[in-house]
């Protein structure tokens, strides 16, 4: 490579590529090497100086209880974060498997047709769901007339901002509406609800807000998406399973 680019050595290449003004001219002052045991002891001592305060941020940032079986077999299991491929030597492979399991769990608990978990965060998952709904509806109608998505006013603000940012280059209109006042016309391709919402409230999936929105969807019923949810809260609620069309078997309900 050096011969191909006409450089005599790696040092000469660095001299040409890296300006002298930003290079360190003296050896880096590093401490002596530290063993793993000593390092962990020092890290624990440093962590012990932290003070734990109760957070009142809310908006999805909640204290959670992680069941021991999940902690041991997933979060603390090296098999989940050491698998790698030649092009992606990181935690991604184990994370992909855990996301797939989470999607399957949400699908079973809610009885919804589709559940998705983003590679990034819940806000991105919501934005990806909105884009998917638009593609499905445009493909079904064969026209681009449906350009608006109804978003609950109770959506987390950080999620709303990501949805709006992703929708802008796609030419989509994001309408923030109270769930009780959602109305669906020819310009709407779907709805995005938050569960639990920004007040920490979680309407049962078979009652009140969700069932009313579902009934008003009419022909849009396959296109409603529930915003980023909590699996333990889903386990407390019952999924709303609509009556099947004539000749079709009812879908399998979740737990």
Buried (B, 14 or more C-beta within 10 A) or exposed (E): EEEEEEBEEEEEBEEEEEEEEEEEEEEEEEEEEEEEEEEEEEEEEEEEEEEEEEEEEEBBEEEEEEEEEEEEEBEEBEEBBEBEEEEEEEBBBBBBBBBEEBBEBBBBBBBBEEBBBBEEBBBBBBBBBBBBBBEBBBEEEEEEEBBBBBBBBBBBEBBBEBBBEBBEEEEBEBEBEEBEEBEBEEEBBBBBBBBBBBEEEBBBBBEEBBBBBBEBBEEBEBBBBBBBBBEEBBEEBBBBBBEEEEEEEEEEEBE
